[in-house]
Amino acid sequence: MWLNEDKISDSAISAYRQSLLSSCPNHIVIDNLFNQSKLDTVINILQQPHDWQTQRHTYSALYVDDNQWQETTNEQRFVQRDSWQPETVNKTAAQDLLSYLRCDEFMSLLSRIFNIEITDINVADPEINTNYFRLGTDDFVEQHADDSPGREVCMLLYLNKDWNINSGGELVFIGNEKQPTRIAPLYNRCVLFDPFSNGSEHWVEKLNSKCSNEYRYNVTSWYWSE
């Protein structure tokens, strides 16, 4: 089983809902939601360097190629990171987790927390909306919003064992102007948020330049309602 039972009890769901509605942006942080031994297997798979490809976004276009990237100003660039693109499609724990995050059981959990029906019934290609990403010291995720039409929930799951808080890599929500919300990317930490709520624009602090041999790993997953 992928989830820890004590993290999905009725009382836990109730507490999540209260926290979600009282925070700016509307978000919750759940530590140890997933089975750690299963995640340990996943992170071992993600260490394989040949399964990663560089992904770049600008504010005006997604998935730009190298030529487009070079023609774009620094001010227009908002994402440079690696996405997980394994050379083979053999059934692995890493692929199993991605499949689980789009299954009815997990989307039912999100529906209970956010009090809205989450479904892939009208999503043309659900699989592209859930994947692993990693950031190195040269990579970045600048301030942006995830408020695509119909998108109800954004999920981040961090896969960084023994993360040093001095390494950088914090998720930062703009929150209200006086108090941004900062979340460290600790192992088995799940962040769920409403991308249309106030203060939900966010960015990722760059990794410390001294961490040249480190990567910041996470799963990002987006969900829609009917």
C-alpha positions in Angstrom: 0.0 0.0 0.0 1.3 3.4 -1.0 -0.3 5.5 1.8 0.1 5.4 5.6 -3.3 4.6 7.1 -3.0 6.9 10.1 -2.6 9.9 7.7 -5.9 9.3 5.9 -8.3 8.7 8.8 -11.5 10.7 9.0 -10.0 12.8 11.8 -6.9 13.5 9.7 -9.0 14.5 6.7 -11.0 16.9 8.9 -7.8 18.5 10.2 -6.5 18.9 6.6 -9.6 20.6 5.5 -9.5 23.1 8.4 -5.9 23.8 7.7 -6.5 24.2 4.0 -9.3 26.7 4.4 -7.5 28.8 7.0 -4.1 29.2 5.2 -2.9 31.7 2.5 -2.7 30.3 0.0 -5.1 27.5 0.7 -2.6 24.6 1.2 -1.6 21.8 3.5 1.7 20.1 4.2 1.5 16.4 5.1 4.7 14.7 6.2 5.1 10.9 5.9 1.9 10.5 3.9 3.5 7.8 1.8 5.1 4.4 2.7 8.7 5.3 3.2 10.1 1.9 2.2 8.4 2.2 -1.2 9.7 5.7 -1.6 13.2 4.5 -0.8 12.9 2.2 -3.8 11.7 5.0 -6.0 14.5 7.4 -5.1 17.1 4.6 -5.9 15.6 4.4 -9.4 15.7 8.1 -9.9 19.4 8.2 -9.2 20.1 6.8 -12.7 21.4 9.7 -14.7 20.4 8.5 -18.2 16.7 8.8 -17.4 16.6 12.6 -17.3 16.1 15.2 -20.0 16.4 19.0 -19.7 13.0 20.8 -19.8 12.7 24.6 -20.3 9.7 26.9 -20.2 9.3 30.6 -20.9 6.4 32.8 -19.9 5.3 32.9 -23.5 5.8 29.2 -24.5 6.3 25.8 -23.0 8.7 23.1 -23.9 11.0 25.4 -25.9 14.0 23.9 -27.8 17.6 25.1 -27.5 17.3 27.6 -30.3 14.1 29.2 -28.9 15.7 29.3 -25.4 18.8 31.1 -26.7 16.5 33.7 -28.4 14.6 34.3 -25.2 15.6 37.0 -22.7 16.5 36.0 -19.1 13.4 37.9 -17.9 11.2 35.6 -20.0 12.7 32.3 -18.7 10.9 30.8 -15.8 11.7 27.1 -15.7 14.8 25.1 -16.3 14.9 21.7 -14.8 15.2 18.0 -15.7 12.1 15.8 -16.2 12.1 12.0 -15.8 12.0 10.3 -19.2 13.2 6.7 -18.7 14.5 4.9 -21.8 12.4 1.9 -21.1 8.8 1.5 -19.9 9.4 -1.6 -17.8 7.1 -1.8 -14.7 9.1 -0.2 -11.9 8.3 1.2 -8.5 8.9 4.7 -9.9 6.3 4.2 -12.6 4.0 2.5 -10.1 3.9 5.6 -8.0 3.1 7.8 -10.9 0.2 5.5 -11.8 -1.0 5.4 -8.2 -1.1 9.2 -8.1 -3.6 9.1 -11.0 -5.7 6.2 -9.8 -9.3 6.5 -8.4 -8.2 5.8 -4.8 -5.7 8.7 -4.6 -8.0 11.1 -6.5 -10.8 10.1 -4.1 -8.6 11.2 -1.2 -8.0 14.6 -2.9 -11.7 14.9 -3.4 -12.4 14.4 0.3 -9.7 16.9 1.3 -10.7 19.6 -1.2 -14.5 18.9 -1.1 -14.7 18.7 -4.9 -14.9 15.8 -7.3 -11.4 15.2 -8.8 -11.4 13.1 -12.0 -9.5 12.4 -15.1 -12.6 11.8 -17.1 -12.1 14.9 -19.3 -8.3 15.0 -19.2 -7.0 14.2 -22.7 -3.6 12.8 -21.5 -3.5 12.4 -17.7 0.0 10.8 -17.6 1.7 14.0 -18.7 0.3 15.8 -15.7 2.2 13.6 -13.2 6.0 13.2 -13.3 9.3 13.4 -11.5 11.5 16.5 -11.7 14.9 17.4 -10.4 16.8 20.7 -10.0 20.5 21.2 -9.9 22.5 24.3 -9.0 22.1 25.8 -12.5 18.4 25.2 -12.7 15.5 27.4 -11.5 11.7 27.7 -11.1 10.8 31.4 -11.1 7.6 33.0 -9.9 4.5 31.7 -11.7 0.9 30.6 -11.2 -0.4 27.1 -11.9 -4.0 28.3 -12.4 -4.8 26.6 -15.8 -8.5 26.6 -16.5 -10.3 23.8 -14.6 -7.3 22.9 -12.5 -8.3 22.3 -8.9 -5.4 20.8 -7.1 -1.6 20.9 -7.4 0.5 18.3 -5.6 4.2 18.2 -4.8 5.9 15.3 -3.2 9.5 15.7 -2.1 12.1 12.9 -2.5 15.2 14.3 -0.9 16.7 12.1 1.8 18.7 13.8 4.6 18.0 17.2 3.0 20.2 20.0 4.4 18.1 23.1 5.0 21.1 25.2 4.0 21.1 23.7 0.6 18.2 26.0 -0.6 15.4 24.6 -2.7 12.6 25.9 -0.6 9.1 26.2 -2.2 8.0 29.8 -1.6 4.3 30.9 -2.0 3.9 34.6 -2.4 1.2 34.4 0.3 0.2 37.8 1.5 2.6 40.6 0.8 4.0 40.8 4.3 4.5 37.1 4.9 5.5 34.6 2.2 5.1 30.9 3.0 8.3 28.9 2.8 8.3 25.1 2.7 11.5 23.0 2.9 11.6 20.0 0.4 12.0 17.3 3.0 11.8 13.6 2.2 8.2 12.2 2.1 6.7 15.7 2.5 3.5 16.2 0.4 2.2 19.7 -0.4 -1.3 20.2 -1.7 -2.6 23.6 -2.7 -5.5 25.3 -4.6 -3.9 27.1 -7.5 -6.7 29.7 -7.7 -6.5 30.7 -4.0 -5.0 34.0 -3.0 -1.2 34.0 -2.7 -0.7 30.8 -4.6 1.9 32.1 -7.0 5.2 30.5 -6.1 8.8 29.9 -7.0 11.6 27.7 -5.8 14.7 29.1 -4.2 17.8 28.2 -6.1 20.1 25.5 -4.7 23.2 26.7 -2.9 26.1 26.9 -5.4 28.2 24.7 -3.1 25.8 21.8 -3.7 27.1 21.1 -7.2 26.8 17.4 -6.8 23.3 17.4 -5.4 19.8 17.4 -6.9 16.4 18.4 -5.5 13.9 15.7 -6.4 10.1 15.9 -6.4 6.9 14.6 -8.0 4.6 17.3 -9.4 1.0 16.4 -10.2 -1.9 18.5 -11.4 -5.6 17.6 -11.0 -8.9 18.7 -12.5 -12.6 18.4 -11.7 -15.4 17.6 -14.1 
